[in-house]
């Protein structure tokens, strides 16, 4: 009996939502987070315009009709537990602004093709197709997240990276 209770606790802990990822109506995974920031929408747009142009990930997104939108530059995300970085990833970024806050929706997260080669043995493993984040973290049918430590680790890694990148930080140069 105790073993069953302990197993239930472990399973519920592994499947707990400790991240900002959600499954959208189309079965895709989106990272959604709202950030509080002082100022009205015009001031926030001005600050974020400067901030996003100075960040490698967001440098390509554009301000369109009061929202920032576009595909990101590729980044490498480091795993939580150490080890090599995941392959470069790109994603679609949408930032919506209201007075006192902005909401970030990151979707269409795609890993670059895998290309592993060993020069000593002439062995090369590669994939010519991109790998979608959805395929890694969702069960077949795209209705729920996979269970297991690898899914939890990859989602935590991306959650922390996206939060760090998308959190506005006032530059010392702004306040001379």
Secondary structure, DSSP 4 states (H G I P E B T S, - for coil): -HHHHHHHHHHHHHTS--SSEEE-TTS-EEEEEEEE-SS-HHHHHHHHHHHHHTSTTTTT-EEETTEEEEEPPPB-PPPTT-SSPPPPEEEEEEEEEETTEEEEEEEEEEEPPPEEEETTTTEEEE-SS-EEHHHHHB-TTSSSBPPSHHHHHHHHHHHHHHHHHHS----GGG--
